[in-house]
Amino acid sequence: MITILDKVKNTIDRHHLLEKGDRVVVAISGGPDSVCLLHILHRLSEEYEIHIYGAHLNHNFRGMEAQKDAQYVNKLCEELNIMCFIKSMDVGKYAKDNGYSLEEAGRILRYQFFDEVSDRVGANKIAVAHNQNDQAETVLMRLLRGAGPQGLSAIRHKRDRIIRPLLEVARKDIEGYCQEYSLNPRIDHTNLQAIYHRNKIRLELLPYLEKEYNPNIIEALVRTAALLKTDNDFLELQARDSYNLLKKVENDCLYLPILGINKLHMSLKTRMFRLAAEELVKKAVLEYKHINSIIELMENSETGKQLMLPEGIVVSKSYNQLIFTLKDAEEDNAYYYMLNVNDTTYIPELLGEIRLKLVPRQELAEIPRETLIKAFDWDKVKNQLIVRNRKPGDRFMPLGLKGHKKLKDFFIDLKVERGERDTIPLICDGDEIMWIVGYRISEEYKIRKETNTVLIVEFIKN
């Protein structure tokens, strides 16, 4: 017969949850699951050569009962010779002040506390006591809400430094283990009341499905999650390969080519959008409705249209690209520097420098034609030379034209991406634009037969 200890060791080894020398903070509420986890990891600590610590957060939901939970955890850790950290917080007030449910507020504050303890003791792992029943409940919860393969994969054995060694152990086996070792865990009676969504699924829906439809419903749901995880992991790998191949990141903006995206299967396409959003805000934020909005923007909107998404993400369509950025990246990023002839000026916003040099016309063998080196009629310059980026109302006279043109229209005609326009340097004679660096000089400052002195301007990218 396979013991619960054997199951946990198998899970640890198969999913590489522990390594020699790990420092592990064990989240312990005082209930059967977390008490079992702490006791088992204590028994395995010598075999795996790990150091373990206990962490208990008093939510202050249950008055004296919560105090007794903390006392129990403290006593248990003392008996096992485990260093324990206990903290009390008013989770109800935090939930009210921040607009969270009690469940969500408790989860946020718990993990913040676990991180604090981990930093204090130098731990690299945090063990939590999710079990097989929790996995089944999570699958049902997400199925009822509506989820794809990623969501229905449910709880992972490992995420960042969070590990779940009990994920393949049934709750009844955990209770049997606690009884066998006389651990006498605390019972939170609110878990026996159908007052929360998860509790209703645990106490009402699962027993009904077990009785009326499938006596092995827990195992079936866990198996479904495992199968979906395998398929989802493969799709995620494929999507990430495509994403890394197609994406371009410049100036705090992330670009995805529409032509490249449209060649992908819809399953990969939606994952590309999620990956782009996650790269910007470092967490998963997009839901089904957001993905559909991005697809609508890509397929049916004209260039320049924007879409506002959670966490300040802005998605815009610009010609043949989708641009992902954050609102902060669109705030005022103006730069303005005075330039001196026969001198070099470093421009930090451009990660480059502007070099100016005066040359007598007769000494100039030929007019430079390089993209980032241009020649101008110095005799036409009347004001202070400056370099800046664009501002509303900018106009100039492009080389070859006799009239002025709005800078905005010039960029649109050349299909310059919206996210790039604010970064392009403008070399100016006071308010007059002489050169849109990398694009066009002004007709008014071109070299003529009567030019006596030539101004050479070079942009050097560091």
C-alpha positions, -999 to +999 in steps of 0.1 A: +000+000+000+013+034-010+015+057+020+008+094+020+045+100+026+053+080-005+028+100-025+044+133-013+079+121-021+068+110-055+053+144-062+083+162-049+107+142-071+086+141-102+080+179-102+114+189-088+098+208-059+128+205-035+165+206-038+193+201-014+198+232+008+164+247+002+149+270+029+112+264+029+085+286+046+055+264+053+021+282+053+003+268+083-033+278+093-036+251+119-061+231+099-057+195+088-041+202+054-014+226+065-006+206+097-002+175+077+021+194+052+043+208+081+046+174+098+055+155+065+081+181+055+096+179+090+099+142+086+115+146+052+138+175+061+169+153+068+164+132+037+161+162+014+186+183+035+162+213+038+155+239+064+118+246+072+100+275+089+064+280+099+043+311+090+008+317+104-014+347+097-043+355+120-070+370+099-091+381+129-122+367+114-131+344+143-123+361+175-111+338+203-110+308+179-085+326+157-063+332+188-065+295+197-054+287+161-023+308+166-015+293+199-019+258+185+004+266+156+030+280+179+029+249+202+031+225+173+062+243+159+078+243+193+073+205+196+088+200+161+116+224+169+106+246+139+111+284+140+076+299+136+064+334+126+029+346+136+013+378+126-022+393+132-039+415+107-074+430+103-082+414+070-118+427+071-107+463+072-082+458+044-110+442+023-133+471+029-107+498+023-095+483-009-128+469-024-118+432-021-139+403-010-128+387+023-115+357+005-094+378-019-081+401+008-071+372+029-052+356+000-034+388-008-023+395+028-013+359+034+011+358+004+025+392+013+032+378+048+048+346+034+070+368+012+081+389+043+090+358+062+108+343+033+129+374+029+136+375+066+150+339+068+164+338+032+139+311+021+137+303-016+105+282-014+070+287+001+050+254+006+012+256+007-012+228+014-035+226-016-046+190-021-064+168-046-098+180-035-088+216-038-078+209-074-111+193-082-130+222-067-109+247-086-116+229-119-154+231-112-152+267-102-135+277-134-157+256-155-188+272-141-173+307-147-160+298-182-124+290-189-101+276-215-074+250-212-051+273-193-077+280-166-090+244-164-054+232-159-062+247-124-036+246-096+000+240-106+025+220-085+050+248-088+047+285-096+077+308-090+088+299-054+054+285-044+053+246-041+024+223-034+037+189-022+001+177-012-015+183-046-019+146-054-032+136-019-069+133-012-084+152+018-096+120+034-060+107+034-048+139+050-074+136+078-063+100+083-027+110+086-035+137+112-055+111+132-027+085+129-001+109+143-025+124+169-019+159+155-053+172+165-055+200+140-078+230+145-112+229+127-124+262+111-161+257+113-167+284+087-153+258+062-184+236+071-208+264+061-219+270+025-213+308+028-185+311+002-186+301-034-159+275-029-176+261+002-208+257-018-190+237-044-172+216-017-203+210+005-231+209-020-222+205-057-194+179-055-213+156-031-243+158-054-222+150-085-205+122-066-238+107-055-259+111-087-233+110-115-198+098-108-186+083-074-151+091-086-158+127-096-127+141-077-103+118-095-120+125-128-117+163-124-081+160-113-074+138-143-090+163-166-069+191-152-037+170-158-046+162-194-055+198-201-022+210-185-002+187-208-019+201-239-018+237-227+019+235-219+026+224-255+005+252-269+022+277-246+056+266-258+045+270-294+030+304-287+061+316-269+084+305-298+062+324-323+060+354-300+097+357-295+101+354-333+076+381-342+077+407-314+098+438-315+104+460-285+114+496-288+110+528-267+088+510-241+064+498-268+059+462-279+051+456-316+034+426-332+031+424-370-005+418-380+005+398-411+026+374-389-002+371-363-028+363-390-008+333-402-012+317-368-040+294-356-064+312-333-052+292-303-017+306-308-030+341-317-048+346-284-018+334-265+004+360-283-018+388-270-017+374-234+021+371-236+024+407-248+003+420-220+021+399-194+055+412-206+043+447-200+028+443-165+045+411-153+013+392-146-017+376-163-044+403-168-063+395-201-097+378-201-117+363-229-135+397-235-102+415-238-088+391-263-120+395-285-116+433-283-080+430-295-091+408-324-118+433-333-093+461-333-069+442-355-094+430-380-120+458-383-104+491-371-086+517-390-051+527-383-047+550-352-075+534-332-067+525-296-080+500-270-078+505-232-072+473-212-067+466-175-035+477-157-031+507-180-023+486-211-030+504-243-033+485-276-033+505-308-034+496-345-008+514-366-008+504-403+004+468-403+012+464-366-004+462-332+014+482-306+012+473-269+023+500-244+014+514-210-003+548-204+027+560-185+048+555-216+025+580-234+030+608-209+051+638-218+085+627-228+097+659-244+134+667-248+151+700-258+188+707-261+208+736-275+235+727-299+269+745-306+288+744-338+321+725-339+310+706-308+293+673-298+262+671-276+251+639-259+213+634-259+204+608-232+168+603-244+183+592-278+212+572-264+233+591-289+250+623-297+247+652-322+279+665-338+281+698-356+309+710-379+313+741-401+332+736-434+339+761-462+320+752-493+351+749-515+366+724-491+336+701-493+344+675-519+308+662-521+275+666-502+270+637-477+241+614-486+242+591-456+210+587-437+224+601-404+248+628-419+234+658-437+247+691-450+230+725-446+234+761-458+249+778-428+241+812-443+204+804-439+207+797-401+194+827-381+187+814-346+200+791-319+204+756-332+185+730-311+175+694-311+141+683-298+112+660-305+079+669-321+053+692-306+017+700-317+015+722-347+050+715-361+053+722-399+083+721-423+091+723-460+103+688-471+132+688-496+117+689-532+085+707-522+078+744-523+052+746-496+050+737-459+036+705-446+023+694-412+048+672-395+019+649-385+009+645-421+045+639-432+047+610-407+014+596-418+024+597-455+056+578-447+037+553-425+060+562-395+047+541-365+027+561-340+049+549-311+081+561-329+071+597-338+078+612-304+113+598-303+125+611-337+150+640-333+143+673-350+173+696-358+159+731-357+169+767-364+149+782-335+114+771-343+122+761-379+127+724-386+159+719-406+161+681-405+138+652-395+167+630-385+167+597-405+141+610-430+142+644-448+159+678-446+141+711-453+140+726-487+149+760-471+183+749-458+196+728-487+230+736-503+228+760-532+254+774-557+257+806-536+263+788-503+296+799-487+297+778-455+283+744-450+270+730-417+275+693-413+252+676-388+258+640-378+237+618-355+258+591-338+239+563-321+258+549-292 
